Amino acid sequence: MGAVHIPDQLQQIIDRQVAAGRALSEAAYVTEALRAYADHIDAQVEIAAIADRAASSTG
């Protein structure tokens, strides 16, 4: 996998988080952020499925 360009504004966020000790490295921070985003998307899909089932059962 090749390198990914991160906009300066996001790089500054990553740098601050690493400097504050919230992540061991830039790579660790980005990995955790991507996992959290994937979990968020999975939750949205699950909520939509629940809403669809609820709508189907009342209609």
PDB file of N, H, CA, C and O in Angstrom:
ATOM      1  N   MET A   1       0.854  -1.175   0.000  1.00  0.00           N
ATOM      2  CA  MET A   1       0.000   0.000   0.000  1.00  0.00           C
ATOM      3  C   MET A   1       0.898   1.234   0.000  1.00  0.00           C
ATOM      4  O   MET A   1       1.916   1.273   0.690  1.00  0.00           O
ATOM      5  N   GLY A   2       0.517   2.219  -0.764  1.00  0.00           N
ATOM      6  H   GLY A   2      -0.310   2.187  -1.325  1.00  0.00           H
ATOM      7  CA  GLY A   2       1.312   3.426  -0.888  1.00  0.00           C
ATOM      8  C   GLY A   2       1.040   4.423   0.220  1.00  0.00           C
ATOM      9  O   GLY A   2       0.193   4.205   1.087  1.00  0.00           O
ATOM     10  N   ALA A   3       1.759   5.499   0.174  1.00  0.00           N
ATOM     11  H   ALA A   3       2.447   5.677  -0.530  1.00  0.00           H
ATOM     12  CA  ALA A   3       1.588   6.570   1.152  1.00  0.00           C
ATOM     13  C   ALA A   3       0.270   7.296   0.908  1.00  0.00           C
ATOM     14  O   ALA A   3      -0.231   7.349  -0.216  1.00  0.00           O
ATOM     15  N   VAL A   4      -0.268   7.841   1.958  1.00  0.00           N
ATOM     16  H   VAL A   4       0.139   7.799   2.871  1.00  0.00           H
ATOM     17  CA  VAL A   4      -1.517   8.597   1.882  1.00  0.00           C
ATOM     18  C   VAL A   4      -1.213  10.039   2.249  1.00  0.00           C
ATOM     19  O   VAL A   4      -0.571  10.306   3.264  1.00  0.00           O
ATOM     20  N   HIS A   5      -1.676  10.970   1.418  1.00  0.00           N
ATOM     21  H   HIS A   5      -2.197  10.753   0.593  1.00  0.00           H
ATOM     22  CA  HIS A   5      -1.496  12.390   1.733  1.00  0.00           C
ATOM     23  C   HIS A   5      -2.568  12.808   2.727  1.00  0.00           C
ATOM     24  O   HIS A   5      -3.759  12.582   2.511  1.00  0.00           O
ATOM     25  N   ILE A   6      -2.130  13.414   3.808  1.00  0.00           N
ATOM     26  H   ILE A   6      -1.163  13.597   3.983  1.00  0.00           H
ATOM     27  CA  ILE A   6      -3.049  13.912   4.828  1.00  0.00           C
ATOM     28  C   ILE A   6      -2.976  15.434   4.801  1.00  0.00           C
ATOM     29  O   ILE A   6      -1.892  16.006   4.914  1.00  0.00           O
ATOM     30  N   PRO A   7      -4.114  16.089   4.652  1.00  0.00           N
ATOM     31  CA  PRO A   7      -4.115  17.552   4.638  1.00  0.00           C
ATOM     32  C   PRO A   7      -3.471  18.122   5.908  1.00  0.00           C
ATOM     33  O   PRO A   7      -3.521  17.510   6.975  1.00  0.00           O
ATOM     34  N   ASP A   8      -2.875  19.288   5.768  1.00  0.00           N
ATOM     35  H   ASP A   8      -2.834  19.785   4.901  1.00  0.00           H
ATOM     36  CA  ASP A   8      -2.151  19.913   6.879  1.00  0.00           C
ATOM     37  C   ASP A   8      -3.002  20.034   8.138  1.00  0.00           C
ATOM     38  O   ASP A   8      -2.516  19.781   9.241  1.00  0.00           O
ATOM     39  N   GLN A   9      -4.263  20.417   7.983  1.00  0.00           N
ATOM     40  H   GLN A   9      -4.657  20.622   7.088  1.00  0.00           H
ATOM     41  CA  GLN A   9      -5.139  20.589   9.146  1.00  0.00           C
ATOM     42  C   GLN A   9      -5.296  19.279   9.917  1.00  0.00           C
ATOM     43  O   GLN A   9      -5.260  19.274  11.148  1.00  0.00           O
ATOM     44  N   LEU A  10      -5.470  18.172   9.201  1.00  0.00           N
ATOM     45  H   LEU A  10      -5.499  18.176   8.201  1.00  0.00           H
ATOM     46  CA  LEU A  10      -5.586  16.880   9.869  1.00  0.00           C
ATOM     47  C   LEU A  10      -4.252  16.428  10.454  1.00  0.00           C
ATOM     48  O   LEU A  10      -4.213  15.816  11.521  1.00  0.00           O
ATOM     49  N   GLN A  11      -3.163  16.727   9.756  1.00  0.00           N
ATOM     50  H   GLN A  11      -3.195  17.224   8.889  1.00  0.00           H
ATOM     51  CA  GLN A  11      -1.835  16.372  10.273  1.00  0.00           C
ATOM     52  C   GLN A  11      -1.568  17.074  11.592  1.00  0.00           C
ATOM     53  O   GLN A  11      -0.964  16.496  12.496  1.00  0.00           O
ATOM     54  N   GLN A  12      -2.014  18.316  11.707  1.00  0.00           N
ATOM     55  H   GLN A  12      -2.505  18.786  10.973  1.00  0.00           H
ATOM     56  CA  GLN A  12      -1.836  19.060  12.953  1.00  0.00           C
ATOM     57  C   GLN A  12      -2.607  18.410  14.092  1.00  0.00           C
ATOM     58  O   GLN A  12      -2.121  18.354  15.221  1.00  0.00           O
ATOM     59  N   ILE A  13      -3.797  17.921  13.802  1.00  0.00           N
ATOM     60  H   ILE A  13      -4.191  17.966  12.885  1.00  0.00           H
ATOM     61  CA  ILE A  13      -4.590  17.220  14.814  1.00  0.00           C
ATOM     62  C   ILE A  13      -3.854  15.968  15.267  1.00  0.00           C
ATOM     63  O   ILE A  13      -3.735  15.706  16.465  1.00  0.00           O
ATOM     64  N   ILE A  14      -3.369  15.208  14.319  1.00  0.00           N
ATOM     65  H   ILE A  14      -3.466  15.420  13.347  1.00  0.00           H
ATOM     66  CA  ILE A  14      -2.630  13.982  14.640  1.00  0.00           C
ATOM     67  C   ILE A  14      -1.401  14.316  15.473  1.00  0.00           C
ATOM     68  O   ILE A  14      -1.143  13.670  16.488  1.00  0.00           O
ATOM     69  N   ASP A  15      -0.651  15.310  15.054  1.00  0.00           N
ATOM     70  H   ASP A  15      -0.861  15.834  14.229  1.00  0.00           H
ATOM     71  CA  ASP A  15       0.558  15.704  15.779  1.00  0.00           C
ATOM     72  C   ASP A  15       0.241  16.087  17.218  1.00  0.00           C
ATOM     73  O   ASP A  15       0.961  15.701  18.139  1.00  0.00           O
ATOM     74  N   ARG A  16      -0.844  16.851  17.415  1.00  0.00           N
ATOM     75  H   ARG A  16      -1.429  17.164  16.667  1.00  0.00           H
ATOM     76  CA  ARG A  16      -1.226  17.257  18.777  1.00  0.00           C
ATOM     77  C   ARG A  16      -1.597  16.048  19.633  1.00  0.00           C
ATOM     78  O   ARG A  16      -1.225  15.973  20.804  1.00  0.00           O
ATOM     79  N   GLN A  17      -2.328  15.105  19.045  1.00  0.00           N
ATOM     80  H   GLN A  17      -2.630  15.166  18.093  1.00  0.00           H
ATOM     81  CA  GLN A  17      -2.744  13.929  19.803  1.00  0.00           C
ATOM     82  C   GLN A  17      -1.550  13.058  20.186  1.00  0.00           C
ATOM     83  O   GLN A  17      -1.488  12.542  21.302  1.00  0.00           O
ATOM     84  N   VAL A  18      -0.615  12.897  19.273  1.00  0.00           N
ATOM     85  H   VAL A  18      -0.665  13.316  18.367  1.00  0.00           H
ATOM     86  CA  VAL A  18       0.588  12.115  19.569  1.00  0.00           C
ATOM     87  C   VAL A  18       1.416  12.834  20.636  1.00  0.00           C
ATOM     88  O   VAL A  18       1.897  12.201  21.577  1.00  0.00           O
ATOM     89  N   ALA A  19       1.584  14.148  20.495  1.00  0.00           N
ATOM     90  H   ALA A  19       1.193  14.661  19.731  1.00  0.00           H
ATOM     91  CA  ALA A  19       2.358  14.921  21.469  1.00  0.00           C
ATOM     92  C   ALA A  19       1.736  14.866  22.859  1.00  0.00           C
ATOM     93  O   ALA A  19       2.446  14.884  23.864  1.00  0.00           O
ATOM     94  N   ALA A  20       0.401  14.798  22.912  1.00  0.00           N
ATOM     95  H   ALA A  20      -0.176  14.784  22.095  1.00  0.00           H
ATOM     96  CA  ALA A  20      -0.305  14.733  24.189  1.00  0.00           C
ATOM     97  C   ALA A  20      -0.295  13.331  24.783  1.00  0.00           C
ATOM     98  O   ALA A  20      -0.783  13.121  25.893  1.00  0.00           O
ATOM     99  N   GLY A  21       0.256  12.378  24.051  1.00  0.00           N
ATOM    100  H   GLY A  21       0.652  12.549  23.149  1.00  0.00           H
ATOM    101  CA  GLY A  21       0.333  11.011  24.560  1.00  0.00           C
ATOM    102  C   GLY A  21      -0.926  10.200  24.366  1.00  0.00           C
ATOM    103  O   GLY A  21      -1.072   9.138  24.970  1.00  0.00           O
ATOM    104  N   ARG A  22      -1.841  10.674  23.540  1.00  0.00           N
ATOM    105  H   ARG A  22      -1.723  11.537  23.049  1.00  0.00           H
ATOM    106  CA  ARG A  22      -3.088   9.944  23.293  1.00  0.00           C
ATOM    107  C   ARG A  22      -2.904   8.828  22.270  1.00  0.00           C
ATOM    108  O   ARG A  22      -3.793   8.001  22.069  1.00  0.00           O
ATOM    109  N   ALA A  23      -1.743   8.818  21.628  1.00  0.00           N
ATOM    110  H   ALA A  23      -1.021   9.491  21.791  1.00  0.00           H
ATOM    111  CA  ALA A  23      -1.396   7.760  20.681  1.00  0.00           C
ATOM    112  C   ALA A  23       0.119   7.608  20.703  1.00  0.00           C
ATOM    113  O   ALA A  23       0.850   8.573  20.928  1.00  0.00           O
ATOM    114  N   LEU A  24       0.571   6.397  20.470  1.00  0.00           N
ATOM    115  H   LEU A  24      -0.023   5.613  20.287  1.00  0.00           H
ATOM    116  CA  LEU A  24       2.008   6.144  20.501  1.00  0.00           C
ATOM    117  C   LEU A  24       2.724   6.676  19.268  1.00  0.00           C
ATOM    118  O   LEU A  24       3.912   6.996  19.316  1.00  0.00           O
ATOM    119  N   SER A  25       1.984   6.768  18.157  1.00  0.00           N
ATOM    120  H   SER A  25       1.019   6.508  18.118  1.00  0.00           H
ATOM    121  CA  SER A  25       2.587   7.215  16.904  1.00  0.00           C
ATOM    122  C   SER A  25       1.496   7.735  15.987  1.00  0.00           C
ATOM    123  O   SER A  25       0.306   7.576  16.259  1.00  0.00           O
ATOM    124  N   GLU A  26       1.918   8.357  14.900  1.00  0.00           N
ATOM    125  H   GLU A  26       2.885   8.486  14.679  1.00  0.00           H
ATOM    126  CA  GLU A  26       0.959   8.807  13.891  1.00  0.00           C
ATOM    127  C   GLU A  26       0.186   7.616  13.340  1.00  0.00           C
ATOM    128  O   GLU A  26      -1.035   7.669  13.193  1.00  0.00           O
ATOM    129  N   ALA A  27       0.902   6.555  13.041  1.00  0.00           N
ATOM    130  H   ALA A  27       1.894   6.512  13.161  1.00  0.00           H
ATOM    131  CA  ALA A  27       0.258   5.361  12.472  1.00  0.00           C
ATOM    132  C   ALA A  27      -0.764   4.783  13.437  1.00  0.00           C
ATOM    133  O   ALA A  27      -1.847   4.377  13.017  1.00  0.00           O
ATOM    134  N   ALA A  28      -0.438   4.741  14.724  1.00  0.00           N
ATOM    135  H   ALA A  28       0.442   5.071  15.065  1.00  0.00           H
ATOM    136  CA  ALA A  28      -1.370   4.206  15.720  1.00  0.00           C
ATOM    137  C   ALA A  28      -2.626   5.077  15.802  1.00  0.00           C
ATOM    138  O   ALA A  28      -3.738   4.562  15.924  1.00  0.00           O
ATOM    139  N   TYR A  29      -2.443   6.393  15.735  1.00  0.00           N
ATOM    140  H   TYR A  29      -1.540   6.811  15.636  1.00  0.00           H
ATOM    141  CA  TYR A  29      -3.587   7.302  15.796  1.00  0.00           C
ATOM    142  C   TYR A  29      -4.500   7.112  14.586  1.00  0.00           C
ATOM    143  O   TYR A  29      -5.718   7.012  14.730  1.00  0.00           O
ATOM    144  N   VAL A  30      -3.912   7.065  13.405  1.00  0.00           N
ATOM    145  H   VAL A  30      -2.922   7.147  13.288  1.00  0.00           H
ATOM    146  CA  VAL A  30      -4.702   6.915  12.182  1.00  0.00           C
ATOM    147  C   VAL A  30      -5.403   5.562  12.173  1.00  0.00           C
ATOM    148  O   VAL A  30      -6.565   5.473  11.779  1.00  0.00           O
ATOM    149  N   THR A  31      -4.719   4.519  12.598  1.00  0.00           N
ATOM    150  H   THR A  31      -3.774   4.591  12.918  1.00  0.00           H
ATOM    151  CA  THR A  31      -5.327   3.189  12.657  1.00  0.00           C
ATOM    152  C   THR A  31      -6.546   3.192  13.570  1.00  0.00           C
ATOM    153  O   THR A  31      -7.602   2.673  13.206  1.00  0.00           O
ATOM    154  N   GLU A  32      -6.401   3.776  14.752  1.00  0.00           N
ATOM    155  H   GLU A  32      -5.544   4.197  15.047  1.00  0.00           H
ATOM    156  CA  GLU A  32      -7.524   3.818  15.692  1.00  0.00           C
ATOM    157  C   GLU A  32      -8.660   4.686  15.155  1.00  0.00           C
ATOM    158  O   GLU A  32      -9.831   4.344  15.324  1.00  0.00           O
ATOM    159  N   ALA A  33      -8.329   5.802  14.510  1.00  0.00           N
ATOM    160  H   ALA A  33      -7.379   6.080  14.372  1.00  0.00           H
ATOM    161  CA  ALA A  33      -9.363   6.664  13.937  1.00  0.00           C
ATOM    162  C   ALA A  33     -10.141   5.930  12.850  1.00  0.00           C
ATOM    163  O   ALA A  33     -11.364   6.053  12.775  1.00  0.00           O
ATOM    164  N   LEU A  34      -9.448   5.171  12.011  1.00  0.00           N
ATOM    165  H   LEU A  34      -8.455   5.071  12.072  1.00  0.00           H
ATOM    166  CA  LEU A  34     -10.128   4.411  10.960  1.00  0.00           C
ATOM    167  C   LEU A  34     -11.000   3.309  11.541  1.00  0.00           C
ATOM    168  O   LEU A  34     -12.093   3.049  11.038  1.00  0.00           O
ATOM    169  N   ARG A  35     -10.524   2.660  12.598  1.00  0.00           N
ATOM    170  H   ARG A  35      -9.636   2.871  13.007  1.00  0.00           H
ATOM    171  CA  ARG A  35     -11.350   1.627  13.256  1.00  0.00           C
ATOM    172  C   ARG A  35     -12.620   2.255  13.837  1.00  0.00           C
ATOM    173  O   ARG A  35     -13.713   1.705  13.697  1.00  0.00           O
ATOM    174  N   ALA A  36     -12.466   3.399  14.484  1.00  0.00           N
ATOM    175  H   ALA A  36     -11.579   3.845  14.598  1.00  0.00           H
ATOM    176  CA  ALA A  36     -13.629   4.077  15.063  1.00  0.00           C
ATOM    177  C   ALA A  36     -14.609   4.484  13.973  1.00  0.00           C
ATOM    178  O   ALA A  36     -15.821   4.364  14.156  1.00  0.00           O
ATOM    179  N   TYR A  37     -14.106   4.961  12.851  1.00  0.00           N
ATOM    180  H   TYR A  37     -13.122   5.059  12.702  1.00  0.00           H
ATOM    181  CA  TYR A  37     -14.969   5.350  11.741  1.00  0.00           C
ATOM    182  C   TYR A  37     -15.691   4.134  11.166  1.00  0.00           C
ATOM    183  O   TYR A  37     -16.880   4.207  10.855  1.00  0.00           O
ATOM    184  N   ALA A  38     -14.989   3.035  11.025  1.00  0.00           N
ATOM    185  H   ALA A  38     -14.024   2.976  11.278  1.00  0.00           H
ATOM    186  CA  ALA A  38     -15.617   1.811  10.521  1.00  0.00           C
ATOM    187  C   ALA A  38     -16.706   1.329  11.482  1.00  0.00           C
ATOM    188  O   ALA A  38     -17.769   0.893  11.041  1.00  0.00           O
ATOM    189  N   ASP A  39     -16.448   1.404  12.785  1.00  0.00           N
ATOM    190  H   ASP A  39     -15.584   1.758  13.143  1.00  0.00           H
ATOM    191  CA  ASP A  39     -17.462   1.035  13.776  1.00  0.00           C
ATOM    192  C   ASP A  39     -18.679   1.942  13.666  1.00  0.00           C
ATOM    193  O   ASP A  39     -19.816   1.484  13.781  1.00  0.00           O
ATOM    194  N   HIS A  40     -18.439   3.224  13.444  1.00  0.00           N
ATOM    195  H   HIS A  40     -17.516   3.596  13.350  1.00  0.00           H
ATOM    196  CA  HIS A  40     -19.519   4.201  13.290  1.00  0.00           C
ATOM    197  C   HIS A  40     -20.393   3.855  12.077  1.00  0.00           C
ATOM    198  O   HIS A  40     -21.621   3.878  12.157  1.00  0.00           O
ATOM    199  N   ILE A  41     -19.749   3.539  10.971  1.00  0.00           N
ATOM    200  H   ILE A  41     -18.751   3.520  10.906  1.00  0.00           H
ATOM    201  CA  ILE A  41     -20.489   3.169   9.763  1.00  0.00           C
ATOM    202  C   ILE A  41     -21.289   1.892  10.001  1.00  0.00           C
ATOM    203  O   ILE A  41     -22.453   1.809   9.612  1.00  0.00           O
ATOM    204  N   ASP A  42     -20.673   0.897  10.638  1.00  0.00           N
ATOM    205  H   ASP A  42     -19.727   0.964  10.955  1.00  0.00           H
ATOM    206  CA  ASP A  42     -21.381  -0.346  10.943  1.00  0.00           C
ATOM    207  C   ASP A  42     -22.610  -0.079  11.811  1.00  0.00           C
ATOM    208  O   ASP A  42     -23.668  -0.671  11.595  1.00  0.00           O
ATOM    209  N   ALA A  43     -22.469   0.810  12.792  1.00  0.00           N
ATOM    210  H   ALA A  43     -21.610   1.291  12.968  1.00  0.00           H
ATOM    211  CA  ALA A  43     -23.591   1.149  13.662  1.00  0.00           C
ATOM    212  C   ALA A  43     -24.702   1.840  12.880  1.00  0.00           C
ATOM    213  O   ALA A  43     -25.880   1.565  13.107  1.00  0.00           O
ATOM    214  N   GLN A  44     -24.341   2.732  11.966  1.00  0.00           N
ATOM    215  H   GLN A  44     -23.384   2.956  11.782  1.00  0.00           H
ATOM    216  CA  GLN A  44     -25.353   3.398  11.142  1.00  0.00           C
ATOM    217  C   GLN A  44     -26.118   2.392  10.295  1.00  0.00           C
ATOM    218  O   GLN A  44     -27.339   2.483  10.171  1.00  0.00           O
ATOM    219  N   VAL A  45     -25.413   1.445   9.717  1.00  0.00           N
ATOM    220  H   VAL A  45     -24.421   1.372   9.817  1.00  0.00           H
ATOM    221  CA  VAL A  45     -26.055   0.418   8.897  1.00  0.00           C
ATOM    222  C   VAL A  45     -27.003  -0.417   9.756  1.00  0.00           C
ATOM    223  O   VAL A  45     -28.118  -0.727   9.338  1.00  0.00           O
ATOM    224  N   GLU A  46     -26.556  -0.776  10.954  1.00  0.00           N
ATOM    225  H   GLU A  46     -25.650  -0.524  11.294  1.00  0.00           H
ATOM    226  CA  GLU A  46     -27.396  -1.571  11.851  1.00  0.00           C
ATOM    227  C   GLU A  46     -28.643  -0.793  12.276  1.00  0.00           C
ATOM    228  O   GLU A  46     -29.738  -1.355  12.316  1.00  0.00           O
ATOM    229  N   ILE A  47     -28.487   0.482  12.589  1.00  0.00           N
ATOM    230  H   ILE A  47     -27.598   0.938  12.556  1.00  0.00           H
ATOM    231  CA  ILE A  47     -29.630   1.318  12.977  1.00  0.00           C
ATOM    232  C   ILE A  47     -30.618   1.427  11.825  1.00  0.00           C
ATOM    233  O   ILE A  47     -31.829   1.337  12.033  1.00  0.00           O
ATOM    234  N   ALA A  48     -30.114   1.617  10.621  1.00  0.00           N
ATOM    235  H   ALA A  48     -29.131   1.689  10.452  1.00  0.00           H
ATOM    236  CA  ALA A  48     -30.997   1.701   9.455  1.00  0.00           C
ATOM    237  C   ALA A  48     -31.757   0.400   9.251  1.00  0.00           C
ATOM    238  O   ALA A  48     -32.941   0.425   8.913  1.00  0.00           O
ATOM    239  N   ALA A  49     -31.098  -0.733   9.450  1.00  0.00           N
ATOM    240  H   ALA A  49     -30.137  -0.753   9.725  1.00  0.00           H
ATOM    241  CA  ALA A  49     -31.761  -2.029   9.299  1.00  0.00           C
ATOM    242  C   ALA A  49     -32.846  -2.202  10.349  1.00  0.00           C
ATOM    243  O   ALA A  49     -33.927  -2.708  10.046  1.00  0.00           O
ATOM    244  N   ILE A  50     -32.573  -1.790  11.569  1.00  0.00           N
ATOM    245  H   ILE A  50     -31.695  -1.379  11.815  1.00  0.00           H
ATOM    246  CA  ILE A  50     -33.573  -1.877  12.643  1.00  0.00           C
ATOM    247  C   ILE A  50     -34.769  -0.988  12.318  1.00  0.00           C
ATOM    248  O   ILE A  50     -35.918  -1.391  12.499  1.00  0.00           O
ATOM    249  N   ALA A  51     -34.493   0.228  11.834  1.00  0.00           N
ATOM    250  H   ALA A  51     -33.560   0.555  11.687  1.00  0.00           H
ATOM    251  CA  ALA A  51     -35.577   1.148  11.473  1.00  0.00           C
ATOM    252  C   ALA A  51     -36.404   0.574  10.332  1.00  0.00           C
ATOM    253  O   ALA A  51     -37.630   0.684  10.341  1.00  0.00           O
ATOM    254  N   ASP A  52     -35.749  -0.036   9.350  1.00  0.00           N
ATOM    255  H   ASP A  52     -34.753  -0.125   9.342  1.00  0.00           H
ATOM    256  CA  ASP A  52     -36.477  -0.650   8.232  1.00  0.00           C
ATOM    257  C   ASP A  52     -37.366  -1.792   8.707  1.00  0.00           C
ATOM    258  O   ASP A  52     -38.512  -1.913   8.274  1.00  0.00           O
ATOM    259  N   ARG A  53     -36.837  -2.628   9.597  1.00  0.00           N
ATOM    260  H   ARG A  53     -35.906  -2.529   9.948  1.00  0.00           H
ATOM    261  CA  ARG A  53     -37.646  -3.736  10.122  1.00  0.00           C
ATOM    262  C   ARG A  53     -38.844  -3.212  10.926  1.00  0.00           C
ATOM    263  O   ARG A  53     -39.946  -3.753  10.838  1.00  0.00           O
ATOM    264  N   ALA A  54     -38.613  -2.161  11.702  1.00  0.00           N
ATOM    265  H   ALA A  54     -37.717  -1.722  11.773  1.00  0.00           H
ATOM    266  CA  ALA A  54     -39.700  -1.584  12.487  1.00  0.00           C
ATOM    267  C   ALA A  54     -40.770  -1.005  11.563  1.00  0.00           C
ATOM    268  O   ALA A  54     -41.963  -1.180  11.810  1.00  0.00           O
ATOM    269  N   ALA A  55     -40.357  -0.328  10.519  1.00  0.00           N
ATOM    270  H   ALA A  55     -39.388  -0.186  10.319  1.00  0.00           H
ATOM    271  CA  ALA A  55     -41.311   0.248   9.581  1.00  0.00           C
ATOM    272  C   ALA A  55     -42.081  -0.832   8.858  1.00  0.00           C
ATOM    273  O   ALA A  55     -43.275  -0.675   8.600  1.00  0.00           O
ATOM    274  N   SER A  56     -41.426  -1.920   8.528  1.00  0.00           N
ATOM    275  H   SER A  56     -40.457  -2.048   8.736  1.00  0.00           H
ATOM    276  CA  SER A  56     -42.077  -3.030   7.831  1.00  0.00           C
ATOM    277  C   SER A  56     -43.106  -3.719   8.717  1.00  0.00           C
ATOM    278  O   SER A  56     -44.154  -4.154   8.239  1.00  0.00           O
ATOM    279  N   SER A  57     -42.810  -3.816   9.989  1.00  0.00           N
ATOM    280  H   SER A  57     -41.959  -3.462  10.378  1.00  0.00           H
ATOM    281  CA  SER A  57     -43.703  -4.534  10.879  1.00  0.00           C
ATOM    282  C   SER A  57     -44.934  -3.721  11.272  1.00  0.00           C
ATOM    283  O   SER A  57     -45.925  -4.281  11.742  1.00  0.00           O
ATOM    284  N   THR A  58     -44.875  -2.401  11.081  1.00  0.00           N
ATOM    285  H   THR A  58     -44.070  -1.947  10.699  1.00  0.00           H
ATOM    286  CA  THR A  58     -46.031  -1.560  11.434  1.00  0.00           C
ATOM    287  C   THR A  58     -46.893  -1.235  10.206  1.00  0.00           C
ATOM    288  O   THR A  58     -47.997  -0.706  10.331  1.00  0.00           O
ATOM    289  N   GLY A  59     -46.377  -1.553   9.049  1.00  0.00           N
ATOM    290  H   GLY A  59     -45.479  -1.982   8.948  1.00  0.00           H
ATOM    291  CA  GLY A  59     -47.090  -1.151   7.841  1.00  0.00           C
ATOM    292  C   GLY A  59     -47.890  -2.226   7.300  1.00  0.00           C
ATOM    293  O   GLY A  59     -48.554  -2.047   6.279  1.00  0.00           O
TER     294      GLY A  59
END
